[in-house]
Amino acid sequence: LFLLFAAATIVLAIVGAYGVTAALAAARVREFGIRAALGASRLEVIALVLRTGLAPVLAGLATGAAVAVLAGDALGGMLFGVRPGDPFSVAAGAATLAGAALLANLVPALRAARIDPIGALRVD
């Protein structure tokens, strides 16, 4: 049951992060076009979108890891085969969510990198 809820949570996290990043990138089409016209490389545009999308995710992961370690004792009765605050488990969970967030943010970042500067500047 926990595995089912965990899988659903990861899918919802990916869809949510993708939706937010895609909407933010779509709102900044003109900016990306100007950056590209002024000489920004595709890699710089990708890095800009990833930085914007992953900054809140990393802050949330740090907060969540701290809460998981602190709440581990309270939830210790529900953990089987894992001791509360196990660093490997916390790190594995954080790495899984970070990877999911990176995947969700990479698609809009790659789309933003392919923006044609002239076409982006003609958008009303």
N, C-alpha and C positions, 0 to 999 in steps of 0.2 A: 504494500500500500504506500509506504514511504517512497519507494522507487517510482511509482506512478506519479505521485505528487511532485517529486523532484524533476521528472522528465517534463511534466506539464509546466512547471515553473521555469525551466530553462527555455522551453519553446516560447512561453509568454515573454520572457526577458529578451529573447532574440527578436521577436516580432515588435515589441515595444521600442527597443533601441533602434531597430531598423526604421520604424515609422518616424520617430523623432528626428533621427539624423537625416533621413530622406527629405523630410519637410524643411528642416533647417538648410540643407544644401540647395533645395529648390528655391528657397527664398533668397539665396545668395548667388544666384546664377550671374547676375550682372557684375557682382564683385569678382567672381572667378574669371569672367570674361575680361575685365579690366586687368586683373593680375596677369592673365595669360598674354594679353596684348602688350603689357609692359615688360614681358620677358620671364615670367615665372614658369618654371618647368612643371611638368605633370607631377613629378615627385613632390614638389613643394605644395602643390594644390592638394594632393593626397594627404600629405603630412598635416596640412592645415585642417582638413575635415576630420582626420583621425584625432588630432589634438582636441578639437572642439567636442567631438563625440565621446572620447574616452576619459576626459578629465572628470566628469561627474561619476563615471563608472568606477574609476580608481578610488575616488573619495568614498563612494558607497562600499566598495570592497574593504577598504581599511576600517571603516566604521563597523561593517558587518562582521569582520574577523575579530575585532575587539569585543563586540557584543557576544559573539559565539564562544569566545574563550571565557568571558565573564559569566555567561548563562550556562556554561557546560555543566557545572555542579548541579544546578536546578533540574537540568534535563538528563542527568546521569542515569536515572532509572530506565529511560527509554532507549539508551544506547546499548547495543549488544556487540561485544567484541572490540569495542573502542572505548578508551578511557576519556573522560571529559577533558576538553582542552588539548586533545592530541594534535601536535603541530602538523603532522603529515596530513591528517584529515582536513584540517582548516586550510592548509596550503593547497591541497588537491581540489577542494571546493572552490576556493578563490581562483585557482588557475582555470578550472572549468568555466566559471562565469566570465573570467577575463577573456578567454578564448572565444566564448559565445559572443561577447560584446565586440571583440575585434572583428569577427566574421560579420556581425550585423552592421558595423560601421564601415567595413571595407567596400561593400557594394555601392553605397552612395558616394564614397570617396572616389572609387574608380569611375563612376558615372560623371562626377564633377570634373575629373581630370580630362575627360574626353570632350569637354565643352568647347565649341568653336567660338573664338573671341568675337568675331564679327556677328555671328548669329545671336550671341548672348547680349551684345550691346543693342541689338535691334528689338529686343523684347520690350513690350510696353508694360 
